[in-house]
């Protein structure tokens, strides 16, 4: 894991097309802005894990779910 220190309005560039910006800092919360190509799906971890669990359950039941597009 890479750990970086960033201040308000500073950015991190990931690969060729993803930019993460520190938009706001308030107490123990930080707002991040994420610029990424439309082909890159960006999820909060808890949402991603819920989608993965739904997909696992659907696979076990033989049901198919539509893609996340």
PQR file of N, CA, C, O and H, with PARSE charges and radii, in Angstrom:
ATOM      1  N   UNK A   1       0.848  -1.173   0.000 -0.4000 1.5000
ATOM      2  CA  UNK A   1       0.000   0.000   0.000 -0.0000 2.0000
ATOM      3  C   UNK A   1       0.895   1.239   0.000  0.5500 1.7000
ATOM      4  O   UNK A   1       1.861   1.324   0.757 -0.5500 1.4000
ATOM      5  N   UNK A   2       0.562   2.174  -0.844 -0.4000 1.5000
ATOM      6  CA  UNK A   2       1.246   3.459  -0.897 -0.0000 2.0000
ATOM      7  C   UNK A   2       0.469   4.442  -0.041  0.5500 1.7000
ATOM      8  O   UNK A   2      -0.743   4.577  -0.208 -0.5500 1.4000
ATOM      9  H   UNK A   2      -0.224   2.105  -1.460  0.4000 1.0000
ATOM     10  N   UNK A   3       1.134   5.125   0.864 -0.4000 1.5000
ATOM     11  CA  UNK A   3       0.488   6.119   1.718 -0.0000 2.0000
ATOM     12  C   UNK A   3       1.072   7.479   1.392  0.5500 1.7000
ATOM     13  O   UNK A   3       2.288   7.666   1.438 -0.5500 1.4000
ATOM     14  H   UNK A   3       2.118   5.015   1.000  0.4000 1.0000
ATOM     15  N   UNK A   4       0.206   8.432   1.063 -0.4000 1.5000
ATOM     16  CA  UNK A   4       0.620   9.777   0.685 -0.0000 2.0000
ATOM     17  C   UNK A   4      -0.022  10.810   1.594  0.5500 1.7000
ATOM     18  O   UNK A   4      -1.107  10.589   2.133 -0.5500 1.4000
ATOM     19  H   UNK A   4      -0.781   8.280   1.026  0.4000 1.0000
ATOM     20  N   UNK A   5       0.648  11.930   1.758 -0.4000 1.5000
ATOM     21  CA  UNK A   5       0.064  13.066   2.459 -0.0000 2.0000
ATOM     22  C   UNK A   5      -0.296  14.113   1.409  0.5500 1.7000
ATOM     23  O   UNK A   5       0.545  14.478   0.587 -0.5500 1.4000
ATOM     24  H   UNK A   5       1.529  12.109   1.320  0.4000 1.0000
ATOM     25  N   UNK A   6      -1.510  14.587   1.427 -0.4000 1.5000
ATOM     26  CA  UNK A   6      -1.968  15.609   0.499 -0.0000 2.0000
ATOM     27  C   UNK A   6      -2.682  16.693   1.278  0.5500 1.7000
ATOM     28  O   UNK A   6      -3.301  16.420   2.307 -0.5500 1.4000
ATOM     29  H   UNK A   6      -2.193  14.290   2.095  0.4000 1.0000
ATOM     30  N   UNK A   7      -2.604  17.891   0.806 -0.4000 1.5000
ATOM     31  CA  UNK A   7      -3.330  19.018   1.408 -0.0000 2.0000
ATOM     32  C   UNK A   7      -4.500  19.381   0.516  0.5500 1.7000
ATOM     33  O   UNK A   7      -4.639  18.863  -0.592 -0.5500 1.4000
ATOM     34  H   UNK A   7      -2.102  18.113  -0.029  0.4000 1.0000
ATOM     35  N   UNK A   8      -5.340  20.276   1.010 -0.4000 1.5000
ATOM     36  CA  UNK A   8      -6.495  20.747   0.261 -0.0000 2.0000
ATOM     37  C   UNK A   8      -6.070  21.202  -1.129  0.5500 1.7000
ATOM     38  O   UNK A   8      -5.081  21.919  -1.283 -0.5500 1.4000
ATOM     39  H   UNK A   8      -5.227  20.697   1.910  0.4000 1.0000
ATOM     40  N   UNK A   9      -6.815  20.786  -2.125 -0.4000 1.5000
ATOM     41  CA  UNK A   9      -6.612  21.112  -3.549 -0.0000 2.0000
ATOM     42  C   UNK A   9      -5.406  20.422  -4.181  0.5500 1.7000
ATOM     43  O   UNK A   9      -5.115  20.668  -5.352 -0.5500 1.4000
ATOM     44  H   UNK A   9      -7.618  20.204  -2.001  0.4000 1.0000
ATOM     45  N   UNK A  10      -4.700  19.573  -3.450 -0.4000 1.5000
ATOM     46  CA  UNK A  10      -3.614  18.814  -4.051 -0.0000 2.0000
ATOM     47  C   UNK A  10      -4.183  17.536  -4.679  0.5500 1.7000
ATOM     48  O   UNK A  10      -5.265  17.079  -4.308 -0.5500 1.4000
ATOM     49  H   UNK A  10      -4.937  19.373  -2.499  0.4000 1.0000
ATOM     50  N   UNK A  11      -3.445  16.972  -5.627 -0.4000 1.5000
ATOM     51  CA  UNK A  11      -3.949  15.843  -6.406 -0.0000 2.0000
ATOM     52  C   UNK A  11      -2.956  14.691  -6.423  0.5500 1.7000
ATOM     53  O   UNK A  11      -1.767  14.854  -6.150 -0.5500 1.4000
ATOM     54  H   UNK A  11      -2.567  17.343  -5.928  0.4000 1.0000
ATOM     55  N   UNK A  12      -3.490  13.524  -6.754 -0.4000 1.5000
ATOM     56  CA  UNK A  12      -2.699  12.326  -7.005 -0.0000 2.0000
ATOM     57  C   UNK A  12      -3.130  11.810  -8.371  0.5500 1.7000
ATOM     58  O   UNK A  12      -4.325  11.715  -8.651 -0.5500 1.4000
ATOM     59  H   UNK A  12      -4.456  13.392  -6.976  0.4000 1.0000
ATOM     60  N   UNK A  13      -2.164  11.477  -9.222 -0.4000 1.5000
ATOM     61  CA  UNK A  13      -2.460  10.949 -10.551 -0.0000 2.0000
ATOM     62  C   UNK A  13      -2.163   9.454 -10.545  0.5500 1.7000
ATOM     63  O   UNK A  13      -1.090   9.024 -10.124 -0.5500 1.4000
ATOM     64  H   UNK A  13      -1.193  11.554  -8.995  0.4000 1.0000
ATOM     65  N   UNK A  14      -3.134   8.666 -11.022 -0.4000 1.5000
ATOM     66  CA  UNK A  14      -2.992   7.215 -11.079 -0.0000 2.0000
ATOM     67  C   UNK A  14      -3.069   6.802 -12.548  0.5500 1.7000
ATOM     68  O   UNK A  14      -4.084   7.023 -13.207 -0.5500 1.4000
ATOM     69  H   UNK A  14      -4.006   9.016 -11.364  0.4000 1.0000
ATOM     70  N   UNK A  15      -2.016   6.215 -13.046 -0.4000 1.5000
ATOM     71  CA  UNK A  15      -1.997   5.773 -14.443 -0.0000 2.0000
ATOM     72  C   UNK A  15      -2.135   6.937 -15.402  0.5500 1.7000
ATOM     73  O   UNK A  15      -1.682   8.047 -15.126 -0.5500 1.4000
ATOM     74  H   UNK A  15      -1.191   6.035 -12.510  0.4000 1.0000
ATOM     75  N   UNK A  16      -2.774   6.664 -16.542 -0.4000 1.5000
ATOM     76  CA  UNK A  16      -2.902   7.674 -17.585 -0.0000 2.0000
ATOM     77  C   UNK A  16      -4.146   8.538 -17.472  0.5500 1.7000
ATOM     78  O   UNK A  16      -4.206   9.594 -18.102 -0.5500 1.4000
ATOM     79  H   UNK A  16      -3.143   5.762 -16.766  0.4000 1.0000
ATOM     80  N   UNK A  17      -5.136   8.133 -16.696 -0.4000 1.5000
ATOM     81  CA  UNK A  17      -6.371   8.890 -16.770 -0.0000 2.0000
ATOM     82  C   UNK A  17      -7.149   9.060 -15.488  0.5500 1.7000
ATOM     83  O   UNK A  17      -8.321   9.436 -15.539 -0.5500 1.4000
ATOM     84  H   UNK A  17      -5.088   7.275 -16.184  0.4000 1.0000
ATOM     85  N   UNK A  18      -6.545   8.798 -14.328 -0.4000 1.5000
ATOM     86  CA  UNK A  18      -7.281   8.920 -13.076 -0.0000 2.0000
ATOM     87  C   UNK A  18      -6.587   9.957 -12.204  0.5500 1.7000
ATOM     88  O   UNK A  18      -5.389   9.867 -11.936 -0.5500 1.4000
ATOM     89  H   UNK A  18      -5.593   8.493 -14.287  0.4000 1.0000
ATOM     90  N   UNK A  19      -7.370  10.950 -11.764 -0.4000 1.5000
ATOM     91  CA  UNK A  19      -6.849  12.001 -10.891 -0.0000 2.0000
ATOM     92  C   UNK A  19      -7.735  12.063  -9.657  0.5500 1.7000
ATOM     93  O   UNK A  19      -8.954  12.196  -9.766 -0.5500 1.4000
ATOM     94  H   UNK A  19      -8.343  11.023 -11.981  0.4000 1.0000
ATOM     95  N   UNK A  20      -7.121  11.968  -8.485 -0.4000 1.5000
ATOM     96  CA  UNK A  20      -7.843  12.068  -7.209 -0.0000 2.0000
ATOM     97  C   UNK A  20      -7.435  13.378  -6.557  0.5500 1.7000
ATOM     98  O   UNK A  20      -6.250  13.628  -6.337 -0.5500 1.4000
ATOM     99  H   UNK A  20      -6.131  11.860  -8.397  0.4000 1.0000
ATOM    100  N   UNK A  21      -8.433  14.225  -6.244 -0.4000 1.5000
ATOM    101  CA  UNK A  21      -8.174  15.541  -5.657 -0.0000 2.0000
ATOM    102  C   UNK A  21      -8.764  15.621  -4.264  0.5500 1.7000
ATOM    103  O   UNK A  21      -9.834  15.069  -4.010 -0.5500 1.4000
ATOM    104  H   UNK A  21      -9.395  14.022  -6.422  0.4000 1.0000
ATOM    105  N   UNK A  22      -8.080  16.302  -3.360 -0.4000 1.5000
ATOM    106  CA  UNK A  22      -8.639  16.594  -2.045 -0.0000 2.0000
ATOM    107  C   UNK A  22      -9.478  17.859  -2.216  0.5500 1.7000
ATOM    108  O   UNK A  22      -8.942  18.939  -2.466 -0.5500 1.4000
ATOM    109  H   UNK A  22      -7.211  16.751  -3.567  0.4000 1.0000
ATOM    110  N   UNK A  23     -10.790  17.717  -2.080 -0.4000 1.5000
ATOM    111  CA  UNK A  23     -11.719  18.811  -2.344 -0.0000 2.0000
ATOM    112  C   UNK A  23     -12.063  19.574  -1.073  0.5500 1.7000
ATOM    113  O   UNK A  23     -12.206  20.797  -1.098 -0.5500 1.4000
ATOM    114  H   UNK A  23     -11.225  16.840  -1.877  0.4000 1.0000
ATOM    115  N   UNK A  24     -12.197  18.856   0.037 -0.4000 1.5000
ATOM    116  CA  UNK A  24     -12.589  19.506   1.293 -0.0000 2.0000
ATOM    117  C   UNK A  24     -12.100  18.678   2.467  0.5500 1.7000
ATOM    118  O   UNK A  24     -12.093  17.448   2.416 -0.5500 1.4000
ATOM    119  H   UNK A  24     -12.081  17.863   0.058  0.4000 1.0000
ATOM    120  N   UNK A  25     -11.693  19.363   3.519 -0.4000 1.5000
ATOM    121  CA  UNK A  25     -11.309  18.711   4.771 -0.0000 2.0000
ATOM    122  C   UNK A  25     -12.136  19.354   5.875  0.5500 1.7000
ATOM    123  O   UNK A  25     -12.088  20.566   6.084 -0.5500 1.4000
ATOM    124  H   UNK A  25     -11.698  20.363   3.560  0.4000 1.0000
ATOM    125  N   UNK A  26     -12.900  18.513   6.580 -0.4000 1.5000
ATOM    126  CA  UNK A  26     -13.733  19.027   7.664 -0.0000 2.0000
ATOM    127  C   UNK A  26     -13.682  18.040   8.817  0.5500 1.7000
ATOM    128  O   UNK A  26     -14.281  16.967   8.749 -0.5500 1.4000
ATOM    129  H   UNK A  26     -12.939  17.529   6.410  0.4000 1.0000
ATOM    130  N   UNK A  27     -12.972  18.399   9.870 -0.4000 1.5000
ATOM    131  CA  UNK A  27     -12.829  17.493  11.014 -0.0000 2.0000
ATOM    132  C   UNK A  27     -12.127  16.222  10.588  0.5500 1.7000
ATOM    133  O   UNK A  27     -11.025  16.264  10.041 -0.5500 1.4000
ATOM    134  H   UNK A  27     -12.485  19.271   9.926  0.4000 1.0000
ATOM    135  N   UNK A  28     -12.778  15.073  10.842 -0.4000 1.5000
ATOM    136  CA  UNK A  28     -12.170  13.796  10.485 -0.0000 2.0000
ATOM    137  C   UNK A  28     -12.678  13.267   9.143  0.5500 1.7000
ATOM    138  O   UNK A  28     -12.476  12.096   8.823 -0.5500 1.4000
ATOM    139  H   UNK A  28     -13.673  15.039  11.286  0.4000 1.0000
ATOM    140  N   UNK A  29     -13.336  14.122   8.360 -0.4000 1.5000
ATOM    141  CA  UNK A  29     -13.823  13.714   7.042 -0.0000 2.0000
ATOM    142  C   UNK A  29     -13.084  14.466   5.947  0.5500 1.7000
ATOM    143  O   UNK A  29     -12.775  15.650   6.079 -0.5500 1.4000
ATOM    144  H   UNK A  29     -13.501  15.073   8.621  0.4000 1.0000
ATOM    145  N   UNK A  30     -12.814  13.764   4.884 -0.4000 1.5000
ATOM    146  CA  UNK A  30     -12.148  14.342   3.718 -0.0000 2.0000
ATOM    147  C   UNK A  30     -13.006  14.046   2.504  0.5500 1.7000
ATOM    148  O   UNK A  30     -13.413  12.903   2.296 -0.5500 1.4000
ATOM    149  H   UNK A  30     -13.065  12.802   4.777  0.4000 1.0000
ATOM    150  N   UNK A  31     -13.288  15.066   1.695 -0.4000 1.5000
ATOM    151  CA  UNK A  31     -14.002  14.856   0.437 -0.0000 2.0000
ATOM    152  C   UNK A  31     -12.979  14.742  -0.672  0.5500 1.7000
ATOM    153  O   UNK A  31     -12.092  15.583  -0.816 -0.5500 1.4000
ATOM    154  H   UNK A  31     -12.957  15.994   1.863  0.4000 1.0000
ATOM    155  N   UNK A  32     -13.120  13.677  -1.458 -0.4000 1.5000
ATOM    156  CA  UNK A  32     -12.236  13.452  -2.580 -0.0000 2.0000
ATOM    157  C   UNK A  32     -13.013  13.626  -3.876  0.5500 1.7000
ATOM    158  O   UNK A  32     -14.167  13.211  -3.983 -0.5500 1.4000
ATOM    159  H   UNK A  32     -13.840  12.994  -1.341  0.4000 1.0000
ATOM    160  N   UNK A  33     -12.378  14.236  -4.845 -0.4000 1.5000
ATOM    161  CA  UNK A  33     -12.922  14.302  -6.192 -0.0000 2.0000
ATOM    162  C   UNK A  33     -12.137  13.322  -7.044  0.5500 1.7000
ATOM    163  O   UNK A  33     -10.910  13.268  -6.962 -0.5500 1.4000
ATOM    164  H   UNK A  33     -11.440  14.574  -4.758  0.4000 1.0000
ATOM    165  N   UNK A  34     -12.839  12.545  -7.864 -0.4000 1.5000
ATOM    166  CA  UNK A  34     -12.168  11.546  -8.689 -0.0000 2.0000
ATOM    167  C   UNK A  34     -12.526  11.791 -10.145  0.5500 1.7000
ATOM    168  O   UNK A  34     -13.697  11.753 -10.522 -0.5500 1.4000
ATOM    169  H   UNK A  34     -13.836  12.589  -7.931  0.4000 1.0000
ATOM    170  N   UNK A  35     -11.516  12.042 -10.957 -0.4000 1.5000
ATOM    171  CA  UNK A  35     -11.690  12.180 -12.402 -0.0000 2.0000
ATOM    172  C   UNK A  35     -11.159  10.906 -13.031  0.5500 1.7000
ATOM    173  O   UNK A  35      -9.999  10.545 -12.836 -0.5500 1.4000
ATOM    174  H   UNK A  35     -10.565  12.073 -10.651  0.4000 1.0000
ATOM    175  N   UNK A  36     -12.009  10.226 -13.783 -0.4000 1.5000
ATOM    176  CA  UNK A  36     -11.602   8.973 -14.417 -0.0000 2.0000
ATOM    177  C   UNK A  36     -12.384   8.810 -15.713  0.5500 1.7000
ATOM    178  O   UNK A  36     -13.483   9.347 -15.849 -0.5500 1.4000
ATOM    179  H   UNK A  36     -12.952  10.519 -13.941  0.4000 1.0000
ATOM    180  N   UNK A  37     -11.827   8.078 -16.659 -0.4000 1.5000
ATOM    181  CA  UNK A  37     -12.569   7.793 -17.886 -0.0000 2.0000
ATOM    182  C   UNK A  37     -13.865   7.051 -17.558  0.5500 1.7000
ATOM    183  O   UNK A  37     -13.940   6.327 -16.565 -0.5500 1.4000
ATOM    184  H   UNK A  37     -10.934   7.641 -16.549  0.4000 1.0000
ATOM    185  N   UNK A  38     -14.866   7.234 -18.387 -0.4000 1.5000
ATOM    186  CA  UNK A  38     -16.158   6.574 -18.149 -0.0000 2.0000
ATOM    187  C   UNK A  38     -16.035   5.058 -18.105  0.5500 1.7000
ATOM    188  O   UNK A  38     -16.854   4.384 -17.481 -0.5500 1.4000
ATOM    189  H   UNK A  38     -14.804   7.822 -19.194  0.4000 1.0000
ATOM    190  N   UNK A  39     -15.028   4.529 -18.755 -0.4000 1.5000
ATOM    191  CA  UNK A  39     -14.851   3.076 -18.784 -0.0000 2.0000
ATOM    192  C   UNK A  39     -14.347   2.532 -17.443  0.5500 1.7000
ATOM    193  O   UNK A  39     -14.379   1.322 -17.216 -0.5500 1.4000
ATOM    194  H   UNK A  39     -14.363   5.077 -19.262  0.4000 1.0000
ATOM    195  N   UNK A  40     -13.888   3.408 -16.567 -0.4000 1.5000
ATOM    196  CA  UNK A  40     -13.393   2.990 -15.252 -0.0000 2.0000
ATOM    197  C   UNK A  40     -14.519   3.146 -14.237  0.5500 1.7000
ATOM    198  O   UNK A  40     -15.036   4.245 -14.036 -0.5500 1.4000
ATOM    199  H   UNK A  40     -13.862   4.390 -16.751  0.4000 1.0000
ATOM    200  N   UNK A  41     -14.891   2.051 -13.605 -0.4000 1.5000
ATOM    201  CA  UNK A  41     -15.948   2.102 -12.594 -0.0000 2.0000
ATOM    202  C   UNK A  41     -15.329   2.475 -11.252  0.5500 1.7000
ATOM    203  O   UNK A  41     -14.306   1.916 -10.854 -0.5500 1.4000
ATOM    204  H   UNK A  41     -14.470   1.158 -13.768  0.4000 1.0000
ATOM    205  N   UNK A  42     -15.956   3.423 -10.556 -0.4000 1.5000
ATOM    206  CA  UNK A  42     -15.459   3.884  -9.260 -0.0000 2.0000
ATOM    207  C   UNK A  42     -16.578   3.670  -8.244  0.5500 1.7000
ATOM    208  O   UNK A  42     -17.684   4.182  -8.415 -0.5500 1.4000
ATOM    209  H   UNK A  42     -16.787   3.877 -10.879  0.4000 1.0000
ATOM    210  N   UNK A  43     -16.286   2.911  -7.184 -0.4000 1.5000
ATOM    211  CA  UNK A  43     -17.266   2.619  -6.145 -0.0000 2.0000
ATOM    212  C   UNK A  43     -16.659   2.885  -4.774  0.5500 1.7000
ATOM    213  O   UNK A  43     -15.450   2.757  -4.582 -0.5500 1.4000
ATOM    214  H   UNK A  43     -15.388   2.495  -7.045  0.4000 1.0000
ATOM    215  N   UNK A  44     -17.514   3.256  -3.825 -0.4000 1.5000
ATOM    216  CA  UNK A  44     -17.076   3.210  -2.425 -0.0000 2.0000
ATOM    217  C   UNK A  44     -16.937   1.737  -2.070  0.5500 1.7000
ATOM    218  O   UNK A  44     -17.644   0.893  -2.621 -0.5500 1.4000
ATOM    219  H   UNK A  44     -18.496   3.360  -3.981  0.4000 1.0000
ATOM    220  N   UNK A  45     -16.035   1.427  -1.159 -0.4000 1.5000
ATOM    221  CA  UNK A  45     -15.758   0.030  -0.838 -0.0000 2.0000
ATOM    222  C   UNK A  45     -17.004  -0.718  -0.381  0.5500 1.7000
ATOM    223  O   UNK A  45     -17.227  -1.852  -0.806 -0.5500 1.4000
ATOM    224  H   UNK A  45     -15.461   2.113  -0.711  0.4000 1.0000
ATOM    225  N   UNK A  46     -17.823  -0.107   0.480 -0.4000 1.5000
ATOM    226  CA  UNK A  46     -18.994  -0.824   0.987 -0.0000 2.0000
ATOM    227  C   UNK A  46     -19.995  -1.127  -0.126  0.5500 1.7000
ATOM    228  O   UNK A  46     -20.669  -2.156  -0.080 -0.5500 1.4000
ATOM    229  H   UNK A  46     -17.641   0.813   0.826  0.4000 1.0000
ATOM    230  N   UNK A  47     -20.105  -0.252  -1.120 -0.4000 1.5000
ATOM    231  CA  UNK A  47     -20.997  -0.494  -2.258 -0.0000 2.0000
ATOM    232  C   UNK A  47     -20.425  -1.621  -3.118  0.5500 1.7000
ATOM    233  O   UNK A  47     -21.157  -2.514  -3.546 -0.5500 1.4000
ATOM    234  H   UNK A  47     -19.558   0.584  -1.157  0.4000 1.0000
ATOM    235  N   UNK A  48     -19.121  -1.579  -3.368 -0.4000 1.5000
ATOM    236  CA  UNK A  48     -18.468  -2.619  -4.155 -0.0000 2.0000
ATOM    237  C   UNK A  48     -18.654  -3.984  -3.505  0.5500 1.7000
ATOM    238  O   UNK A  48     -18.964  -4.962  -4.184 -0.5500 1.4000
ATOM    239  H   UNK A  48     -18.526  -0.854  -3.021  0.4000 1.0000
ATOM    240  N   UNK A  49     -18.465  -4.049  -2.190 -0.4000 1.5000
ATOM    241  CA  UNK A  49     -18.629  -5.322  -1.480 -0.0000 2.0000
ATOM    242  C   UNK A  49     -20.068  -5.818  -1.543  0.5500 1.7000
ATOM    243  O   UNK A  49     -20.296  -7.022  -1.656 -0.5500 1.4000
ATOM    244  H   UNK A  49     -18.213  -3.255  -1.638  0.4000 1.0000
ATOM    245  N   UNK A  50     -21.043  -4.914  -1.471 -0.4000 1.5000
ATOM    246  CA  UNK A  50     -22.452  -5.308  -1.572 -0.0000 2.0000
ATOM    247  C   UNK A  50     -22.753  -5.859  -2.970  0.5500 1.7000
ATOM    248  O   UNK A  50     -23.480  -6.844  -3.102 -0.5500 1.4000
ATOM    249  H   UNK A  50     -20.858  -3.936  -1.379  0.4000 1.0000
ATOM    250  N   UNK A  51     -22.209  -5.241  -3.995 -0.4000 1.5000
ATOM    251  CA  UNK A  51     -22.393  -5.730  -5.366 -0.0000 2.0000
ATOM    252  C   UNK A  51     -21.774  -7.110  -5.517  0.5500 1.7000
ATOM    253  O   UNK A  51     -22.377  -8.006  -6.106 -0.5500 1.4000
ATOM    254  H   UNK A  51     -21.619  -4.441  -3.888  0.4000 1.0000
ATOM    255  N   UNK A  52     -20.562  -7.280  -4.981 -0.4000 1.5000
ATOM    256  CA  UNK A  52     -19.893  -8.584  -5.055 -0.0000 2.0000
ATOM    257  C   UNK A  52     -20.723  -9.664  -4.367  0.5500 1.7000
ATOM    258  O   UNK A  52     -20.860 -10.771  -4.888 -0.5500 1.4000
ATOM    259  H   UNK A  52     -20.072  -6.551  -4.503  0.4000 1.0000
ATOM    260  N   UNK A  53     -21.278  -9.344  -3.197 -0.4000 1.5000
ATOM    261  CA  UNK A  53     -22.091 -10.316  -2.454 -0.0000 2.0000
ATOM    262  C   UNK A  53     -23.351 -10.672  -3.242  0.5500 1.7000
ATOM    263  O   UNK A  53     -23.723 -11.843  -3.313 -0.5500 1.4000
ATOM    264  H   UNK A  53     -21.167  -8.445  -2.774  0.4000 1.0000
ATOM    265  N   UNK A  54     -24.005  -9.682  -3.829 -0.4000 1.5000
ATOM    266  CA  UNK A  54     -25.195  -9.948  -4.652 -0.0000 2.0000
ATOM    267  C   UNK A  54     -24.832 -10.847  -5.828  0.5500 1.7000
ATOM    268  O   UNK A  54     -25.581 -11.762  -6.170 -0.5500 1.4000
ATOM    269  H   UNK A  54     -23.703  -8.730  -3.772  0.4000 1.0000
ATOM    270  N   UNK A  55     -23.697 -10.590  -6.438 -0.4000 1.5000
ATOM    271  CA  UNK A  55     -23.261 -11.415  -7.565 -0.0000 2.0000
ATOM    272  C   UNK A  55     -22.983 -12.842  -7.116  0.5500 1.7000
ATOM    273  O   UNK A  55     -23.323 -13.789  -7.825 -0.5500 1.4000
ATOM    274  H   UNK A  55     -23.088  -9.846  -6.160  0.4000 1.0000
ATOM    275  N   UNK A  56     -22.363 -13.012  -5.939 -0.4000 1.5000
ATOM    276  CA  UNK A  56     -22.107 -14.357  -5.411 -0.0000 2.0000
ATOM    277  C   UNK A  56     -23.420 -15.108  -5.174  0.5500 1.7000
ATOM    278  O   UNK A  56     -23.563 -16.274  -5.543 -0.5500 1.4000
ATOM    279  H   UNK A  56     -22.086 -12.243  -5.363  0.4000 1.0000
ATOM    280  N   UNK A  57     -24.369 -14.411  -4.551 -0.4000 1.5000
ATOM    281  CA  UNK A  57     -25.659 -15.046  -4.273 -0.0000 2.0000
ATOM    282  C   UNK A  57     -26.389 -15.408  -5.563  0.5500 1.7000
ATOM    283  O   UNK A  57     -26.994 -16.476  -5.663 -0.5500 1.4000
ATOM    284  H   UNK A  57     -24.252 -13.464  -4.251  0.4000 1.0000
ATOM    285  N   UNK A  58     -26.328 -14.518  -6.543 -0.4000 1.5000
ATOM    286  CA  UNK A  58     -26.981 -14.796  -7.828 -0.0000 2.0000
ATOM    287  C   UNK A  58     -26.331 -15.994  -8.509  0.5500 1.7000
ATOM    288  O   UNK A  58     -27.025 -16.829  -9.088 -0.5500 1.4000
ATOM    289  H   UNK A  58     -25.836 -13.651  -6.462  0.4000 1.0000
ATOM    290  N   UNK A  59     -25.004 -16.086  -8.445 -0.4000 1.5000
ATOM    291  CA  UNK A  59     -24.299 -17.202  -9.072 -0.0000 2.0000
ATOM    292  C   UNK A  59     -24.670 -18.522  -8.397  0.5500 1.7000
ATOM    293  O   UNK A  59     -24.821 -19.547  -9.062 -0.5500 1.4000
ATOM    294  H   UNK A  59     -24.439 -15.407  -7.974  0.4000 1.0000
ATOM    295  N   UNK A  60     -24.815 -18.488  -7.081 -0.4000 1.5000
ATOM    296  CA  UNK A  60     -25.185 -19.704  -6.352 -0.0000 2.0000
ATOM    297  C   UNK A  60     -26.609 -20.136  -6.662  0.5500 1.7000
ATOM    298  O   UNK A  60     -26.907 -21.331  -6.658 -0.5500 1.4000
ATOM    299  H   UNK A  60     -24.693 -17.655  -6.541  0.4000 1.0000
ATOM    300  N   UNK A  61     -27.490 -19.183  -6.932 -0.4000 1.5000
ATOM    301  CA  UNK A  61     -28.889 -19.517  -7.202 -0.0000 2.0000
ATOM    302  C   UNK A  61     -29.136 -19.798  -8.682  0.5500 1.7000
ATOM    303  O   UNK A  61     -30.225 -20.228  -9.061 -0.5500 1.4000
ATOM    304  H   UNK A  61     -27.248 -18.212  -6.936  0.4000 1.0000
ATOM    305  N   UNK A  62     -28.115 -19.555  -9.527 -0.4000 1.5000
ATOM    306  CA  UNK A  62     -28.280 -19.784 -10.952 -0.0000 2.0000
ATOM    307  C   UNK A  62     -28.892 -18.595 -11.661  0.5500 1.7000
ATOM    308  O   UNK A  62     -29.124 -18.653 -12.869 -0.5500 1.4000
ATOM    309  H   UNK A  62     -27.230 -19.206  -9.219  0.4000 1.0000
ATOM    310  N   UNK A  63     -29.157 -17.524 -10.942 -0.4000 1.5000
ATOM    311  CA  UNK A  63     -29.751 -16.310 -11.507 -0.0000 2.0000
ATOM    312  C   UNK A  63     -28.675 -15.451 -12.161  0.5500 1.7000
ATOM    313  O   UNK A  63     -27.527 -15.472 -11.717 -0.5500 1.4000
ATOM    314  H   UNK A  63     -28.968 -17.478  -9.961  0.4000 1.0000
ATOM    315  N   UNK A  64     -29.012 -14.703 -13.195 -0.4000 1.5000
ATOM    316  CA  UNK A  64     -28.040 -13.798 -13.804 -0.0000 2.0000
ATOM    317  C   UNK A  64     -28.475 -12.351 -13.567  0.5500 1.7000
ATOM    318  O   UNK A  64     -29.656 -12.017 -13.659 -0.5500 1.4000
ATOM    319  H   UNK A  64     -29.944 -14.686 -13.556  0.4000 1.0000
ATOM    320  N   UNK A  65     -27.500 -11.509 -13.262 -0.4000 1.5000
ATOM    321  CA  UNK A  65     -27.763 -10.093 -13.040 -0.0000 2.0000
ATOM    322  C   UNK A  65     -27.237  -9.291 -14.224  0.5500 1.7000
ATOM    323  O   UNK A  65     -26.264  -9.693 -14.862 -0.5500 1.4000
ATOM    324  H   UNK A  65     -26.541 -11.780 -13.187  0.4000 1.0000
ATOM    325  N   UNK A  66     -27.871  -8.161 -14.520 -0.4000 1.5000
ATOM    326  CA  UNK A  66     -27.369  -7.326 -15.611 -0.0000 2.0000
ATOM    327  C   UNK A  66     -26.018  -6.719 -15.251  0.5500 1.7000
ATOM    328  O   UNK A  66     -25.703  -6.578 -14.069 -0.5500 1.4000
ATOM    329  H   UNK A  66     -28.661  -7.834 -14.001  0.4000 1.0000
ATOM    330  N   UNK A  67     -25.217  -6.360 -16.249 -0.4000 1.5000
ATOM    331  CA  UNK A  67     -23.917  -5.740 -15.980 -0.0000 2.0000
ATOM    332  C   UNK A  67     -24.084  -4.382 -15.301  0.5500 1.7000
ATOM    333  O   UNK A  67     -25.172  -3.808 -15.322 -0.5500 1.4000
ATOM    334  H   UNK A  67     -25.473  -6.475 -17.209  0.4000 1.0000
ATOM    335  N   UNK A  68     -23.002  -3.863 -14.696 -0.4000 1.5000
ATOM    336  CA  UNK A  68     -23.040  -2.604 -13.954 -0.0000 2.0000
ATOM    337  C   UNK A  68     -22.965  -1.368 -14.833  0.5500 1.7000
ATOM    338  O   UNK A  68     -22.829  -0.267 -14.299 -0.5500 1.4000
ATOM    339  H   UNK A  68     -22.117  -4.330 -14.679  0.4000 1.0000
ATOM    340  N   UNK A  69     -23.046  -1.488 -16.132 -0.4000 1.5000
ATOM    341  CA  UNK A  69     -22.918  -0.322 -17.027 -0.0000 2.0000
ATOM    342  C   UNK A  69     -24.039   0.642 -16.872  0.5500 1.7000
ATOM    343  O   UNK A  69     -24.070   1.667 -17.554 -0.5500 1.4000
ATOM    344  H   UNK A  69     -23.157  -2.383 -16.565  0.4000 1.0000
TER
END
